[in-house]
């Protein structure tokens, strides 16, 4: 990470005083809680949240809270299949302590962390494990990774999915064909390390935003009930039917839906240590979402990784004006309706035309938001619906993770338990909130995969 | 609009699960909210009820006044705890009057254990008797326990068959030979030997126990040999390691492994190993990370799912939102920065003790952070603890006091709220570490709190 030179350099002064040339993101060397080597405390030196670029992330307290119970390690889906991966306890608090010493590189194994963030949910002491991993990964990529390497290039392409998807959606049919054309895929595996086993998602012939524009935007005006829809990249470019379901369901409940300008939520960028890219996108997102909040809207995401990013990773990693407001006003789509509408009452009246059975998988990122059971709870008493939870294992794809040749096998090994449970379940349609979990579910079982909003759209007749 | 249920259980451990299951059986619509994944994954998987009755008075009081620490007074002389107890039930009367067992009664313990038996089914043993079993644990001691996993059954210490304890160099916190030595020193009625074998050597030294379990679950190949076969082959040369008192060599009849013999398919792993070794196979419960704890967590949450209980983890209950007429109406759940009201007719607080963070402490005092319930404690911080680390530590008994129906009490000993019940580690009065009673207290108070909460909700 490059040193910042744009502010008054308080942190640098403290570092210089202590006689070290510490990296500016080196996790709170000059922390307010006493991590400084300097005997004197300089209040100007402490700015614990301003991290990227420059600032100083205070993780000392988090590291000190760890009492090494290893709950995080037992929750780690990567450690379960890969004995070479030292686990979240090492990647978080232990590596953070090692870094206190000069000349200590970040261990390369940080790139094997899939950023599923299950360790956050497992830690009884609320150690900010994923924040520590994000910070270490960012530092590794910035300072130690060869920028001309194929791996860096491939990861950058994967992390910036939105950029590729935008280009592809100009010629969606051609793109869908070319991206899955055998010789092209062979070349991609050889040149970029993108496993040929995976099918690229189809690009929609009409993106969600194109549809939104064509229908003339919001059909319901209601200054008292407004939501700003954060559709994310996938609902826009690949599965606009999820976005349409969101709009129809919310309009059914009398909400005025806004679709503000937006970029990537940052999830794939965090997972690849591309924090500068993520920050750039975050600036746009925060600006336009803060404007929507100003008009009385809450922010709704249909992808649980997008909602987790806006809620948790944004305020943990970036100091952007209004970012806390965005965090506090963001909800997942079904969660919001369950809090604000009498969904159970509405669904008690409804009945589906055809009996439907679903094998539901809760995305890891839903888990951290307390949402891992909401789809099962919402739908299990609806007439005509059978909803079975396929268990608490990870799907293994973790966004871009399973899209890397060297991780592909690991990803499928992690997913094996979920595939097994899906086959055992009655339903032959899969259901999940996460678009990449959906890819993995389809890849492993061949099932059609739906989003809970699509079922809700059917059930309430929106 | 609040997220409503008849009964809201706050917490995710054994007491919370027991309360939720008990309330659901009374017909209540139950929701369980837990801040984090269940701490059962840190538990040994053994279900103790009461193993010892520790003395609460020094044998010879050497000085006047309350017990204090750090004031350089002569330490008191404490008698050894009574035990290991053969029968946990008959000893309840000898516990201090403020002990939760005395409050909710021995029947509650029996009911809690019965409910546990029903929830776990074939997975657990010990339900055939009221008496304690003696199970070897990973420290090399023998623990009196009321219920134990089927996986540990062949290891019962009252069994006199010669035993081999297997260890791996790569599992650094588990030394099989030292373990066997300690068992012998404890006077177990069987001959025992410890052996370190080469199996986990194929993995690096800090390989997670979940990795080993997964390899055995799926019988993955290790250096070309299926994992279960490789493990049996590694153990086979040691089947005659046990030497009896007369110097005779016995073929072992049972083999104990650290508890990593599979996660999802543990039974199949044990059966195959037993078959290959021609000896019974058992697991020795370990400290965290604990597979027996993880398996129990999975089983109990499946049981809650089957009972129609709604549950969620990830967000903490941070306080009471609304109350009227001495009853709580809604509590606040912090959903990543936004507080959302959760309403119920009755609430069960089962957030754990000082370790589980159901109790919080600083220099000023010990508090119960979720509902702000009263925690009895001496005003002088020096009276919270005593010098003898293994002595009768007052802080060990800190917690919320309850009445015989499980209602949380206020400072004056009256119900704090009509509809708030407490269970498990957050309840004070027991010194569970010395008594070996943590699980039993959770089961007994959990079953009472759950039933009464359901009744309260139906009124």
Contacts between the chains, C-beta under 8 A, distances in Angstrom:
chain1	res1	chain2	res2	distance
A	69	B	42	5.4
A	69	B	288	5.0
A	70	B	288	5.2
A	70	B	289	4.3
A	71	B	37	6.9
A	71	B	39	7.5
A	71	B	41	5.6
A	71	B	42	6.1
A	71	B	288	6.9
A	71	B	289	7.2
A	73	B	208	5.2
A	73	B	210	7.4
A	73	B	289	5.8
A	74	B	41	5.5
A	74	B	208	7.3
A	74	B	209	7.5
A	74	B	210	5.5
A	74	B	288	7.7
A	74	B	289	4.2
A	74	B	290	7.9
A	74	B	294	6.1
A	75	B	37	6.5
A	75	B	41	7.8
A	76	B	208	7.1
A	76	B	210	7.5
A	79	B	208	4.3
A	79	B	210	6.3
A	79	B	211	6.0
A	80	B	208	7.0
A	80	B	210	4.6
A	80	B	211	5.7
A	80	B	214	5.1
A	81	B	211	7.0
A	81	B	214	6.3
A	82	B	211	7.3
A	83	B	203	4.1
A	83	B	204	5.6
A	83	B	207	4.1
A	83	B	208	7.6
A	83	B	211	5.0
A	84	B	204	6.5
A	86	B	206	6.0
A	87	B	206	7.7
A	87	B	208	5.7
A	90	B	206	7.8
A	121	B	36	6.3
A	121	B	37	5.5
A	121	B	313	6.2
A	121	B	314	5.6
A	122	B	36	6.6
A	122	B	37	4.5
A	122	B	41	7.5
A	123	B	36	6.6
A	124	B	36	5.3
A	124	B	39	5.7
A	124	B	42	7.7
A	124	B	356	7.0
A	124	B	357	6.5
A	125	B	357	7.7
A	126	B	36	7.7
A	311	B	336	4.2
A	311	B	337	6.8
A	312	B	336	6.0
A	315	B	337	7.9
A	324	B	337	7.6
A	327	B	336	6.9
A	327	B	337	5.4
A	328	B	337	4.3
A	328	B	338	5.4
A	329	B	338	7.6
A	330	B	336	7.9
A	331	B	338	7.8
A	335	B	335	7.8
A	338	B	3	6.9
A	339	B	1	6.5
A	339	B	3	6.6
A	339	B	340	5.7
A	340	B	1	6.0
A	341	B	1	7.4
A	342	B	1	7.1
A	367	B	313	7.1
A	367	B	314	6.1
A	368	B	314	5.3
A	369	B	314	5.8
A	369	B	315	7.5
A	369	B	335	7.0
A	369	B	336	6.3
A	370	B	33	7.8
A	370	B	312	4.5
A	370	B	313	6.5
A	370	B	314	3.6
A	370	B	315	4.1
A	370	B	333	7.7
A	370	B	335	6.3
A	371	B	312	7.5
A	371	B	314	7.5
A	372	B	312	7.0
A	372	B	313	7.3
A	372	B	314	7.5
A	373	B	310	6.7
A	373	B	311	6.3
A	373	B	312	5.6
A	374	B	312	7.6
A	377	B	310	5.2
A	389	B	305	6.9
A	392	B	298	7.8
A	416	B	218	7.6
A	417	B	264	7.1
